[in-house]
Amino acid sequence: MKLRILLPAIMVAFAFSILYVTAVQAGETDMKNLEVNLGFTQVPDEYTCEGRDISPEIGIQGLNATSIAIILDDPDAVGGFTHWTIWNIPPMAVIPGAIPRNATVKKPISALQGMTSAGEVGYTGPCPPPGKPHRYFFRVFGLDRMLDLRPGASRQDLEKAMQGHVLQQGEAMATLGR
């Protein structure tokens, strides 16, 4: 009698485990979220076109990945605006600020950077027009490998290269108005 109850339960558990593994391999499960900390909710002047125009320090908690990629964008700009793409960052809890604007970065971290919507390599600080404040999303991705992507690549190239390799993601948002 107990076998008649136990056997279907085992078969259901077995079927579920096969479906779960298949979903994980296909990338169809929810990714573990990263906690992304900027230390501000309104972009300080030093990180904007009106200040030093340098990248901010970014804290990341919960990372369990081989590399990090970051995309900073402003969806409120007409047509959207990509302010920064950086990838092949080794795993670390704090991305230092003031990353040089080189396609290949060696110090203070090792990384590659791509083109912004302004046609420049590296970080381009927020610079919204007068009016309603804009939102700036710092999107952080934990990847299963370093990407085979040339320095100076576009955001679209980065997003394509990341497909199938994102293990984790998180974001922080800050605003800026003038």
Buried (B, 14 or more C-beta within 10 A) or exposed (E): EEEEEEEEEEEEEEEEEEEEEEEEEEEEEEEBEBEBBBEEEEBBEBBBBEEBBBBBBBBBEBBEBBBBBBBBBBEBBEEEBBBBBBBBBEEEEEBEBEBBBBBBBEEEBEBBBBBBBEEEBBBBBBBBEEEEBBBBBBBBBBBEEBBEBEBBBBBEBBBEBBEEBBBBBBBBEBBBEE
